[in-house]
Amino acid sequence: MHKKDLGLAVLIIIVGTVVYLRNPLFLSPINLGNTANLIGLFGLFAIGQGFVIMTGGIDLSVGSMIALLGVLFVDMVGKFGVPWPVAILAVLVIGTLLGLAHGLLITKLKMQPFVVTLCGLLIYRGAARGYTGEATAGFPFGTRYPALEWLTIGRTFGVPHSFYAMIVIGIICWFLLHRSVFGRHLQAVGKNEDAARYSGIRTGFVITTAYVICAVLTAVAAVYFAMFTRSVQPSSHGNFYELYAIAAAVLGGFSLRGGEGSIIGVVLGAVLLQELQNLVNLLGIPSSLNFAVMGTVILAGVLADQQFNRYRAKRRAAMALGILNRQASPPPQADSYPSGHHN
């Protein structure tokens, strides 16, 4: 675990302790279970956002993609009677194609990630609203899908399955980012894309794959959110979710400049964000301040990241200067007196 991750874990414990002392309901099984469910839901696509940020890019279309894919999934299962495994596969395929489109527009047509995904945000939200005619997409009244409900909103040992899903995906992504050749290439591209290209790395493939991973994990989250809410209002479902993902990644140590980040960190970032949301609810703070709290946290995270990087750069420079000084200093002189000579 990196020092940043350890510091974030300590902060989570401190905030949790303060909230518990103010309101002991914080550690009640019901509250912990509900919070764990939200951590799992938001953590799924926050991990995907981390891969994109690692390249130095950003994906602003996450919330709108969740709305569009959620509407399609609900209608496929509830309206058209498509078997739910087929519906999930279709949602994953659509997510893959959307991520591929983002990656190709960025790598082949050299468009800015901000512009591409901002257009995606508008297009996907508009498509969801147009497809439903501004109506809410929901399952028919009284219908049950036992296996699907157990998989998505069920609990084992009191822990929501969304949280288990986030942990499993987090472990896979940890190996992919920190223990694979692709992960090393991803970090190299984020640090210096031109240098990575000259060293033989297929930078276009790496960047496109990062956007595909983000879109696929967003598609998984879309299914979980659709089952959690049981209905999808396309004009509001998933609003500002991209900000939660970016905030979790930044808090978890992902640098917006690219080339730096930790999967453990982004999971802890998702935990802290939901803990803060829980703090707002339990301490009676007006819910209208939710975004103010989140914005403050993002600002604090970015400032802390900048200060940490400056401190580390100064420390490296001091160490390098010390090594140079030792190398430049003359070696100690040997005794110049002949053997046996005494004053």
PLY file of the C-alpha trace (Angstrom):
ply
format ascii 1.0
element vertex 343
property float x
property float y
property float z
element edge 342
property int vertex1
property int vertex2
end_header
0.00 0.00 0.00
1.34 3.41 -1.01
1.81 6.19 1.52
-1.08 8.08 -0.11
-3.35 5.04 0.30
-2.34 4.66 3.92
-3.01 8.34 4.59
-6.42 8.06 2.94
-7.28 4.99 5.03
-6.35 6.90 8.20
-8.53 9.82 7.08
-11.48 7.45 6.53
-11.06 6.08 10.07
-10.84 9.59 11.55
-13.95 10.83 9.71
-15.84 7.66 10.65
-14.90 8.07 14.30
-16.06 11.69 14.36
-19.39 10.80 12.73
-19.91 7.87 15.12
-19.26 10.08 18.15
-21.85 12.54 16.88
-24.35 9.86 15.82
-23.86 6.19 16.88
-26.26 5.09 14.12
-23.26 5.37 11.80
-22.13 1.86 12.81
-25.58 0.28 12.78
-25.83 -2.78 10.50
-28.51 -1.14 8.34
-26.46 2.00 7.76
-23.24 0.07 7.10
-25.04 -2.22 4.64
-26.60 0.67 2.74
-23.31 2.57 2.66
-21.45 -0.52 1.43
-24.01 -0.88 -1.37
-23.42 2.70 -2.51
-19.64 2.25 -2.27
-19.92 -0.77 -4.54
-22.18 1.00 -7.05
-20.00 4.10 -7.36
-16.72 2.23 -6.96
-17.40 0.11 -10.06
-17.23 2.98 -12.55
-14.77 5.03 -10.47
-12.20 2.27 -11.06
-12.83 2.60 -14.80
-12.40 6.36 -14.63
-9.02 5.75 -12.99
-7.74 3.95 -16.11
-8.73 6.91 -18.28
-7.19 9.46 -15.93
-3.99 7.38 -15.90
-3.60 8.24 -19.61
-3.95 11.94 -18.84
-7.51 11.96 -20.21
-10.95 12.20 -18.66
-14.41 10.72 -19.31
-17.30 13.12 -18.69
-19.93 10.85 -20.26
-20.13 8.31 -17.41
-23.39 9.55 -15.87
-25.20 9.87 -19.19
-23.96 6.45 -20.26
-25.41 4.95 -17.07
-28.76 6.56 -17.90
-28.81 5.35 -21.52
-27.65 1.80 -20.78
-29.98 1.63 -17.77
-32.98 2.55 -19.92
-32.04 -0.02 -22.56
-31.48 -2.76 -19.98
-34.80 -2.16 -18.20
-36.71 -2.16 -21.48
-34.97 -5.25 -22.83
-35.79 -7.26 -19.71
-39.12 -5.77 -18.67
-40.70 -4.63 -21.94
-39.34 -6.92 -24.63
-38.86 -10.03 -22.51
-35.19 -10.55 -23.39
-33.55 -13.08 -21.01
-31.56 -11.08 -18.49
-28.17 -12.76 -19.23
-28.60 -11.77 -22.89
-29.64 -8.25 -21.87
-26.55 -7.88 -19.67
-24.35 -9.12 -22.53
-25.98 -6.63 -24.91
-25.38 -3.76 -22.46
-21.71 -4.78 -22.12
-21.31 -4.93 -25.91
-22.88 -1.46 -26.32
-20.62 -0.12 -23.57
-17.59 -1.62 -25.32
-18.56 0.04 -28.62
-19.05 3.42 -26.93
-15.66 3.18 -25.22
-14.08 2.13 -28.52
-15.62 5.15 -30.24
-14.20 7.46 -27.57
-10.75 5.93 -27.89
-10.65 6.05 -31.69
-11.85 9.66 -31.85
-9.08 10.61 -29.41
-6.25 8.54 -30.91
-7.08 8.52 -34.63
-8.69 11.92 -35.10
-6.60 13.57 -32.36
-9.60 15.10 -30.62
-9.33 16.25 -27.01
-10.73 13.75 -24.45
-12.64 16.58 -22.78
-14.44 17.47 -26.03
-15.15 13.85 -27.04
-16.61 12.81 -23.72
-18.47 16.10 -23.22
-20.20 15.42 -26.54
-20.87 11.89 -25.29
-22.45 13.32 -22.14
-24.89 15.35 -24.25
-25.54 12.69 -26.91
-26.20 9.78 -24.52
-28.45 11.83 -22.25
-30.38 13.15 -25.23
-30.66 9.66 -26.73
-32.03 8.26 -23.46
-34.60 11.05 -23.17
-35.59 10.80 -26.82
-35.92 7.02 -26.73
-38.31 7.10 -23.77
-40.08 10.31 -24.77
-39.11 11.77 -21.36
-41.02 8.91 -19.70
-39.63 6.79 -16.89
-38.48 3.31 -17.90
-39.42 0.72 -15.31
-40.18 -2.96 -14.84
-43.85 -4.02 -15.10
-45.66 -3.79 -11.78
-45.24 -6.89 -9.64
-42.68 -8.64 -11.86
-39.89 -10.54 -10.17
-36.50 -11.71 -11.44
-35.17 -13.79 -8.53
-31.78 -14.77 -9.98
-31.07 -11.28 -11.36
-32.19 -9.62 -8.13
-30.02 -11.93 -6.05
-27.02 -11.19 -8.27
-27.40 -7.41 -8.20
-29.26 -6.28 -5.09
-28.93 -9.40 -2.94
-26.73 -9.72 0.13
-24.52 -12.46 1.54
-23.56 -12.31 5.23
-25.20 -8.89 5.25
-22.81 -7.51 2.62
-24.39 -6.23 -0.63
-23.38 -8.06 -3.80
-22.51 -4.74 -5.44
-19.72 -4.40 -2.88
-18.48 -7.92 -3.64
-18.57 -7.08 -7.36
-16.45 -3.97 -6.77
-13.90 -5.96 -4.75
-13.61 -8.70 -7.40
-13.28 -6.18 -10.23
-10.88 -4.12 -8.12
-8.59 -7.13 -7.62
-8.61 -7.91 -11.36
-7.90 -4.26 -12.22
-5.15 -4.10 -9.58
-3.28 -6.93 -11.30
-3.96 -5.36 -14.70
-2.67 -1.92 -13.70
0.14 -2.81 -11.29
1.35 -6.27 -12.32
0.98 -6.48 -16.10
2.82 -5.23 -19.17
-0.29 -3.29 -20.17
-0.25 -1.50 -16.82
3.39 -0.47 -17.27
2.62 0.77 -20.78
-0.39 2.68 -19.46
1.73 4.47 -16.87
4.41 5.22 -19.47
1.84 6.72 -21.84
0.43 8.85 -19.03
3.83 10.18 -18.04
5.01 11.01 -21.55
3.06 9.82 -24.59
5.71 10.85 -27.11
8.50 9.09 -25.23
6.33 5.99 -24.90
5.65 6.00 -28.64
9.34 6.34 -29.49
10.14 3.44 -27.16
7.89 1.16 -29.20
4.68 1.24 -27.15
1.45 1.20 -29.16
0.12 4.32 -27.51
-3.09 4.44 -29.54
-4.00 0.90 -28.54
-3.21 1.56 -24.87
-5.31 4.75 -24.71
-8.24 3.19 -26.57
-8.16 0.15 -24.28
-8.33 2.44 -21.24
-11.51 4.06 -22.56
-13.00 0.66 -23.37
-12.29 -0.56 -19.81
-13.94 2.58 -18.42
-17.03 2.12 -20.59
-17.37 -1.60 -19.80
-17.19 -0.99 -16.04
-19.71 1.83 -16.47
-21.99 -0.63 -18.27
-21.69 -3.06 -15.35
-22.54 -0.23 -12.95
-25.53 0.72 -15.16
-27.06 -2.75 -14.65
-26.55 -2.56 -10.88
-28.02 0.95 -10.69
-31.04 -0.05 -12.81
-31.80 -2.95 -10.48
-31.15 -0.82 -7.40
-33.56 1.95 -8.44
-36.00 -0.42 -10.28
-36.76 2.43 -12.66
-34.78 4.91 -14.73
-35.75 8.55 -15.21
-33.53 9.49 -18.19
-33.45 13.21 -17.41
-32.00 12.74 -13.92
-30.67 9.18 -13.59
-26.88 9.29 -13.23
-26.66 13.09 -13.10
-23.16 14.26 -12.08
-21.98 10.68 -11.49
-18.88 11.46 -13.54
-17.93 13.95 -10.81
-18.10 11.21 -8.18
-15.84 9.03 -10.31
-13.32 11.81 -10.91
-13.38 12.78 -7.23
-12.80 9.19 -6.09
-9.89 8.81 -8.51
-8.28 12.12 -7.53
-8.69 11.38 -3.82
-7.20 7.95 -4.47
-3.98 9.41 -5.82
-4.65 9.49 -9.57
-2.94 12.55 -10.97
-4.96 14.51 -13.54
-1.66 14.95 -15.38
-1.59 11.19 -15.95
0.91 8.43 -15.27
0.16 7.98 -11.57
-2.53 6.23 -9.56
-3.55 3.26 -7.44
-6.56 0.93 -7.64
-6.57 0.60 -3.85
-6.55 4.38 -3.68
-9.59 4.84 -5.96
-11.56 2.27 -3.93
-10.65 4.14 -0.74
-11.64 7.38 -2.49
-15.08 5.91 -3.20
-15.34 4.85 0.45
-14.47 8.36 1.67
-16.97 10.03 -0.65
-19.83 7.82 0.50
-18.72 8.28 4.11
-18.96 12.04 3.61
-22.41 11.67 2.03
-23.40 9.59 5.05
-22.01 12.32 7.31
-24.24 14.89 5.60
-27.32 12.71 6.20
-26.59 11.62 9.77
-25.51 15.01 11.07
-28.55 16.78 9.68
-26.62 18.90 7.19
-28.94 20.08 4.37
-28.71 17.72 1.38
-28.38 20.78 -0.84
-24.81 21.04 0.43
-23.86 17.59 -0.93
-22.11 19.01 -3.97
-20.45 21.73 -1.92
-18.98 19.04 0.32
-17.83 17.03 -2.69
-16.31 20.07 -4.38
-14.43 20.96 -1.21
-13.10 17.43 -0.95
-11.93 17.42 -4.59
-10.19 20.77 -4.10
-8.50 19.57 -0.93
-7.41 16.37 -2.68
-5.88 18.20 -5.64
-4.09 20.69 -3.35
-2.73 17.86 -1.20
-1.57 16.01 -4.33
0.25 19.10 -5.62
1.94 19.76 -2.28
2.98 16.11 -1.99
4.46 16.13 -5.51
6.37 19.38 -4.79
7.73 17.96 -1.56
8.80 14.76 -3.31
10.45 16.71 -6.16
12.39 18.88 -3.68
13.47 15.80 -1.75
14.70 14.07 -4.92
16.57 17.22 -5.95
18.21 17.44 -2.52
19.24 13.79 -2.66
20.64 14.21 -6.18
22.60 17.31 -5.09
24.00 15.44 -2.12
25.20 12.60 -4.36
26.82 15.07 -6.78
28.58 16.85 -3.92
29.96 13.58 -2.58
31.21 12.62 -6.04
32.83 16.03 -6.57
34.59 16.15 -3.20
38.32 15.14 -3.38
39.32 11.82 -1.83
41.05 11.95 1.57
44.86 12.40 1.32
47.06 9.52 2.44
49.89 10.08 4.94
52.74 11.61 2.91
55.49 10.83 5.42
57.88 8.00 4.55
57.42 4.76 6.44
59.12 4.88 9.82
59.52 8.68 9.86
58.38 10.34 13.12
58.31 13.95 14.22
0 1
1 2
2 3
3 4
4 5
5 6
6 7
7 8
8 9
9 10
10 11
11 12
12 13
13 14
14 15
15 16
16 17
17 18
18 19
19 20
20 21
21 22
22 23
23 24
24 25
25 26
26 27
27 28
28 29
29 30
30 31
31 32
32 33
33 34
34 35
35 36
36 37
37 38
38 39
39 40
40 41
41 42
42 43
43 44
44 45
45 46
46 47
47 48
48 49
49 50
50 51
51 52
52 53
53 54
54 55
55 56
56 57
57 58
58 59
59 60
60 61
61 62
62 63
63 64
64 65
65 66
66 67
67 68
68 69
69 70
70 71
71 72
72 73
73 74
74 75
75 76
76 77
77 78
78 79
79 80
80 81
81 82
82 83
83 84
84 85
85 86
86 87
87 88
88 89
89 90
90 91
91 92
92 93
93 94
94 95
95 96
96 97
97 98
98 99
99 100
100 101
101 102
102 103
103 104
104 105
105 106
106 107
107 108
108 109
109 110
110 111
111 112
112 113
113 114
114 115
115 116
116 117
117 118
118 119
119 120
120 121
121 122
122 123
123 124
124 125
125 126
126 127
127 128
128 129
129 130
130 131
131 132
132 133
133 134
134 135
135 136
136 137
137 138
138 139
139 140
140 141
141 142
142 143
143 144
144 145
145 146
146 147
147 148
148 149
149 150
150 151
151 152
152 153
153 154
154 155
155 156
156 157
157 158
158 159
159 160
160 161
161 162
162 163
163 164
164 165
165 166
166 167
167 168
168 169
169 170
170 171
171 172
172 173
173 174
174 175
175 176
176 177
177 178
178 179
179 180
180 181
181 182
182 183
183 184
184 185
185 186
186 187
187 188
188 189
189 190
190 191
191 192
192 193
193 194
194 195
195 196
196 197
197 198
198 199
199 200
200 201
201 202
202 203
203 204
204 205
205 206
206 207
207 208
208 209
209 210
210 211
211 212
212 213
213 214
214 215
215 216
216 217
217 218
218 219
219 220
220 221
221 222
222 223
223 224
224 225
225 226
226 227
227 228
228 229
229 230
230 231
231 232
232 233
233 234
234 235
235 236
236 237
237 238
238 239
239 240
240 241
241 242
242 243
243 244
244 245
245 246
246 247
247 248
248 249
249 250
250 251
251 252
252 253
253 254
254 255
255 256
256 257
257 258
258 259
259 260
260 261
261 262
262 263
263 264
264 265
265 266
266 267
267 268
268 269
269 270
270 271
271 272
272 273
273 274
274 275
275 276
276 277
277 278
278 279
279 280
280 281
281 282
282 283
283 284
284 285
285 286
286 287
287 288
288 289
289 290
290 291
291 292
292 293
293 294
294 295
295 296
296 297
297 298
298 299
299 300
300 301
301 302
302 303
303 304
304 305
305 306
306 307
307 308
308 309
309 310
310 311
311 312
312 313
313 314
314 315
315 316
316 317
317 318
318 319
319 320
320 321
321 322
322 323
323 324
324 325
325 326
326 327
327 328
328 329
329 330
330 331
331 332
332 333
333 334
334 335
335 336
336 337
337 338
338 339
339 340
340 341
341 342
